[in-house]
Amino acid sequence: MIPVPTNTRVWLAAGVTDMRRGFTTLAAQAEQTLKQDPFTGHLFVFRGRRGDLIKIIWWDGQGACLFSKRLEKGRFVWPSAKEGKIAL
């Protein structure tokens, strides 16, 4: 289990994201599109076009973390908005 602090916010990037991106370009997307600082310790979640893959970036205070999850069946439920952000 990864110890995420209790005051951490989760930001969903609405729409689809190019899943070839790594931490650097996803962090730039969080900064430019979502208007959030990716180095605040919050989680930023991005979804691929098919909906079966998400990537999460997180700055844990010591370094950059990039997590990915691919579903074998089904799709991740995602907001229907084409752009913007949603905070959880």
C-alpha positions as CSV (number, residue, x, y, z in Angstrom):
1,M,0.0,0.0,0.0
2,I,1.3,3.5,-0.9
3,P,0.9,5.9,2.0
4,V,-1.1,8.8,0.5
5,P,-1.7,11.6,3.0
6,T,-5.4,12.1,4.0
7,N,-5.5,15.7,2.7
8,T,-4.5,14.6,-0.8
9,R,-6.9,15.7,-3.6
10,V,-7.6,13.5,-6.6
11,W,-7.9,15.3,-9.9
12,L,-9.4,13.6,-13.0
13,A,-8.5,15.0,-16.4
14,A,-11.7,15.0,-18.4
15,G,-11.5,13.6,-21.9
16,V,-8.9,11.3,-23.2
17,T,-5.1,11.4,-22.9
18,D,-2.3,9.9,-25.0
19,M,-1.2,7.0,-22.9
20,R,2.3,7.0,-24.4
21,R,3.1,10.0,-22.2
22,G,5.3,9.7,-19.1
23,F,5.5,11.7,-15.9
24,T,7.1,14.8,-17.5
25,T,4.5,15.3,-20.2
26,L,1.6,14.3,-17.9
27,A,2.9,16.8,-15.4
28,A,3.0,19.5,-18.1
29,Q,-0.6,18.6,-19.0
30,A,-1.6,19.0,-15.4
31,E,0.0,22.3,-15.2
32,Q,-1.2,23.7,-18.5
33,T,-4.6,22.1,-19.0
34,L,-5.8,21.5,-15.4
35,K,-4.1,24.7,-14.1
36,Q,-2.7,22.7,-11.1
37,D,0.9,22.3,-9.8
38,P,1.8,18.6,-10.2
39,F,4.4,18.9,-7.4
40,T,1.8,19.6,-4.7
41,G,1.4,16.0,-3.7
42,H,-2.1,15.6,-5.2
43,L,-3.0,12.7,-7.5
44,F,-3.6,13.4,-11.2
45,V,-5.5,10.7,-13.0
46,F,-5.6,10.4,-16.8
47,R,-7.6,7.9,-19.0
48,G,-6.7,6.4,-22.3
49,R,-9.0,6.5,-25.4
50,R,-10.3,2.9,-25.1
51,G,-11.1,3.5,-21.4
52,D,-9.3,0.4,-20.1
53,L,-6.1,2.2,-19.0
54,I,-5.5,4.9,-16.5
55,K,-2.2,6.6,-15.5
56,I,-1.8,8.4,-12.2
57,I,1.0,10.8,-11.4
58,W,2.0,11.8,-7.9
59,W,4.8,13.7,-6.3
60,D,5.5,12.1,-3.0
61,G,7.9,14.8,-1.7
62,Q,11.0,12.7,-2.6
63,G,10.4,12.0,-6.3
64,A,8.0,11.5,-9.1
65,C,5.6,8.5,-9.1
66,L,3.8,7.2,-12.2
67,F,1.2,4.4,-11.7
68,S,-0.7,2.7,-14.4
69,K,-3.7,0.2,-14.3
70,R,-5.1,-1.7,-17.3
71,L,-8.4,-3.6,-16.9
72,E,-8.7,-7.0,-18.6
73,K,-12.5,-6.6,-18.9
74,G,-14.6,-3.5,-18.9
75,R,-13.8,0.2,-18.8
76,F,-13.1,2.8,-16.2
77,V,-16.2,5.0,-15.5
78,W,-15.2,8.5,-16.5
79,P,-17.0,11.9,-16.6
80,S,-18.6,12.7,-20.0
81,A,-17.0,16.2,-20.3
82,K,-14.5,16.5,-23.2
83,E,-12.1,18.8,-21.4
84,G,-11.4,20.3,-18.0
85,K,-10.9,18.7,-14.5
86,I,-12.9,17.1,-11.8
87,A,-11.8,17.0,-8.1
88,L,-12.7,14.1,-5.9
